[in-house]
Amino acid sequence: YFDVYYLAAQKLIHDGLAYVDDLDAQAMRDYRGTLTEPGRESPFRSRSVEENLDLFQRMRAGEFPDGARTLRAKIDVSSGNMNLRDPALYRIKHVEHQNTGNAWPIYPMYDFAHALGDAIEGITHSLCTLEFEDHRPLYDWCVDNVDLVRHPELYQSVIEAGLVAPVAKPRQIESSRLNISYTVMSKRKLLTLVEEGLVSGWDDPRMPTLQGLRRRGCPPAALRLLVERVGISKQNSLIDYSVLE
């Protein structure tokens, strides 16, 4: 969906809702403020629409090195929600992509791509864990301000991509993740176990994965019953391993 994302970013620039920033990562953190102090506006926040469009197109053309510039949303640098303090929408990254090769030297940030990806695919409910609760206002901001359906050029790009046009605004709903006592559940940490050879693979019987549990002899019905009994909650909790056993 890179073409759609790129057009969406241009629309935000046209509408005065996004700008190209020259601050580096450290300076951007300093300007963003803290949990107790409001952020400050970037000195590049007042660039004209024409200048922002030109710079963004040059970013797309691969003219600038990694990290030299970012495209940021223009929201509220004094917001109590850190995610709304002019978050980055695009960054420069000269790296080969597994699907598009070297066609794109710029990449959309997760919050921007996630929200628009759901809208493009006609997702009605986006289910995620509680740590994304503070990201929901940004998710809604991206969907509302890009407005895929009502913008002719964007709408046509969705059609040309062979996708069903969105019929409803996607809604993000958060719930607590399933935590089991004495068990490593982080995919990042489990990946480390696999890569460092501390386990025989993702299907090692000691791994809390579907493949690992299957090799251990755990039937599918047991996992379905576990999830049914634990239920869905907004409260972070720890399930004792004996419940699974």
N, C-alpha and C positions, 0 to 999 in steps of 0.2 A: 504493500500500500504506500510505498515511498512517494509516488507521484501525487497521491491524494494528500498525504501529510504536508508535502511541500506547498501545494496550492492552498491548503488550509492555513499554513504559516503566513503565506503572502496575504491572504485575506485579513488576518489579524493585524498585519502591518498596515494595510490599507485603512483599516478601521481605527488606527491609532492605539491598538491594544498590544502591540509587541514592538520591540526595538532591538537593534544590534548593539551589544555592549562590548567595550574593549578591556574591561577589567579582567585581571587574571583571577585564578581560582582563590588565592589567598585574599586578595583585595575584595572580591565578591563576598567572601565570608565575613570580612571586617565590616563591610557596608550593610550586611544583612542584619546586624545587631545580635542580641541574645534573647533568651526567654524572658528576661526582665527589662530589657532596653529595646526601644523601637529601632528599626533600621533606618538608613539614610539613602536618599535617592542617588543613583549612579550619576556621575557628571555627564554621561552619554545618554541619559534617559530622555532628554529633550530634542534629540535628533529629529529632523523632518521625516515625513513619510517617504519622500523621494530618496533621501540619503539612506534610510534604512532599507528600502527596496534594492537600491544599488549595491549596498554592502552585502545584503543577504544573497543576491544573485552571484556576487563575486565569491562568496563563501561556497555556494553551490558549484561554481566553476573550478574550485580547488585552488584559488589564488593565495589563500592564507595558510600558515602552518597550524598544526594542532594547538588548540588552546588559545589562539590569538584573539578569537572573537566568539561570542555566543549570542544566540537569539533568546531574548527573555520576554516573558509576558509582562505587561504593564498593569499591575493590579493594585497592591497597597503595601508599601514598604513598612508601614507602621502596624500592620495587622498582628493580632495576637497569635494567629496561626502562622508559624514560620514558613509553611508551604506556600503561602499566598504573597510572600514578600518578593515579588517579581521573580518567580522561578524560571530556570532555564528551560527552553523548549527545544533548542537545537544546539549541538556542539560540533566543532570541527574534529574529524577523526579520519585520518588517511589510512584506512585499514580495509583489507579485502573482506567482503561480505559473502557468506556461504551461498546466497541466492543471487545476488546482483553483481558479484565480482567487485571491480573497482569503479563502478558507475557512480557511486555516491561518496564524496569526501565529507559529507555532513550527515549526522544521524539524529533522529528525534529522541528526546529523553523519554523515559518510561511513562511518566504520568501523562504526557501529551499523546504518545502512541497508544497507550492502553485505552484511554477514554475514546479516542477517535476510532480505534480498531473495533471496539464494542459497537459504536454507532454505525460504522460501515457494515458490520455483519448482522445488524438487526438484533443485537443482544438486548433482551428486556431486563434481565437481572444479572448483575456481575457480582458473584459471591467471593468474598475474600476474608482474610483474618483480621483481627482487631488492630494490628499495627498500621493498617491502611485507613483507619477511621479518620485521622487528621488529613488524609489526602483526598477525602471525598469532596470537599468544597472546590478543590482544584479540578477534580474529575468533572464535576458539574459545570464549572466555569468553561472548560475546554469544549464540552459538548454544546453548551448554550451559545457561546460566542462564535464558534465555527459554523454551527447550524447547517449541516451538510445538505439537508433537503431543500432549504429555502435559498441556497446560493446556487444559481444555475450552472456555473462552471464546475463547482465541486460536485454537484449532483450528477452532471454529465460524466465526470471522471469516474464516479462510482459505477455508473451504468456501463461505461466502456471497459471497466475492469471485470465485467461479467458478474457483478455482485448485486444482490437484492438490495434495493434502496431501503434505508431504515424507516420503519413505520411508527416507532415509538422511541422516546428518549430512554436510554439505558439507565438503570438505577443500581447504584452500588450498595450492597448490604454486607455488613461485617459480622463475623461471629468468632468466638474463641477457637483456637486451634486445639487439636487433640494432643495432649501431653500425657505421657505414660511414665511413671516413676522408674528411676534407675535406667532410663532408656534415652539414647541419643537420637533425637528426631530431626535435627538440622541436616538438610541435604548437603550443605557445604561441608559439614564435619564428616558426614558419611562418605562423601566423595574423597576426602582426605584419607580415610581408612582404606578405601579401595586403591587410590593412586599410590599410597605408600606401601601397599602390599601387606598391611596388617590383617586383612581378611582376604579370603580367596576370590571375592568378587561381590557383586550386588546380590547374588543368590546364596551367599554364605549363611548358614543356619543361624548364626549369631546376629545377623543384620535384621533390623525392624522394617524390612521391606516386604512387599507381597511375595516376591520370589524367595526371600529368605524364610519367611513364615511357612511358605508352601513346602520347602525342603525340610523344615523342622517338623512337618506333619500337621500343621494347623489347617483345618478345613475352611473353605470360603464362608460357610454358614456361621462359623464362630466369629469371623470379623464383621459380618453383617449384623449379628446379634449384639456385638460389642458397641457398634456405632448406634444401633437402635436404643440400647439401654443408656448409653452416655448422653445421647440427645444433643441438641444445639443450644448454646448459651452465649450470652454477652459477657460472662464472667470467666476470667482465666482460671483454670483449675488443673489439678494434677490427678490423673486416674491411676490407682494402684495397679501394679502389674498382675496382681492376683485376679483382678476382674477379667483380664484377657485370658488367663489360664483357666 
